[in-house]
Amino acid sequence: MGMFTRLADIINANISAMLDKAEDPQKMLRLIIQEMEDTLVEVRASTAKVLADKKQLIRKIQILEQQADDWQGKAELALSREREDLARLALVEKKHIQESIKIQHHELSLVDDSLLQLQQEIEQLELKLTESRNRQAGLLARQTTAKNRHAVRQQLDNERVLKTREKFEQFQAKIDQLEAKAEVLGNDGNNPDLNKQFAELSADAEIAEELSKLKAKLEQQ
């Protein structure tokens, strides 16, 4: 496949459709990018050659124009010496050179058209290459995210993690029960131990009072 045919195929290619059909989009995109990069190098090298050809054409035209001027001068010299025959021959040579100059100018215009087309295609290829590289970065980021999520999910589903989480939940349930009991006791406003002590004190006071009454009764007898 020629370089320019390959260039046209790349520029006109539907990258999205190619990736949708690919079994491994990441691999396919790498191959596409590599093809673009290789083609871009070739096109730039071809452009450099066309530029060199243009410079040679310009130099050749300049030389021909100088030769045409020289034959013009020779024709004028021949006429000044009354050598019309030589002047005619000089003008014939000048005309031949002018025809060559026209041909070279036509070639130069074709070269300029080729350079313009090449520049446009290079810009299109560079744009497509940039888009493909950006898409490659996006695919890579998505791939990395997917791998990380898979690794995290594996850790969460790990039997050891599940057991640890189960123990934590049991421990949490015990704490909830203790907090519930404390809240109930707080709401009742009672402390069993404290109430018992006050009840004992109250009983002792009653016994002391009864004992005093008994002593007073005995003293009166």
Residue pairs with C-beta under 8 A, 6 or more apart in sequence:
1 9
3 39
3 42
3 43
3 46
6 35
6 39
7 39
7 43
7 121
7 125
10 32
10 35
10 36
10 39
10 125
10 128
11 121
11 124
11 125
11 128
13 32
15 29
15 32
15 128
15 131
15 132
15 135
18 28
18 32
19 25
19 28
19 29
19 135
22 28
25 139
26 136
26 139
26 140
26 143
29 132
29 135
29 136
29 139
30 136
32 132
33 129
33 132
33 133
33 136
36 125
36 128
36 129
36 132
37 129
39 125
40 122
40 125
40 126
40 129
43 118
43 121
43 122
43 125
44 122
46 118
47 115
47 118
47 119
47 122
50 111
50 114
50 115
50 118
51 115
53 111
54 108
54 111
54 112
54 115
57 104
57 107
57 108
57 111
58 108
60 104
61 101
61 104
61 105
61 108
64 97
64 100
64 101
64 104
65 101
67 97
68 94
68 97
68 98
68 101
71 90
71 91
71 93
71 94
71 97
72 90
72 91
72 94
74 86
74 87
74 90
75 86
75 87
75 88
75 90
75 91
75 94
76 87
78 84
78 85
78 86
78 87
78 90
79 87
155 161
185 191
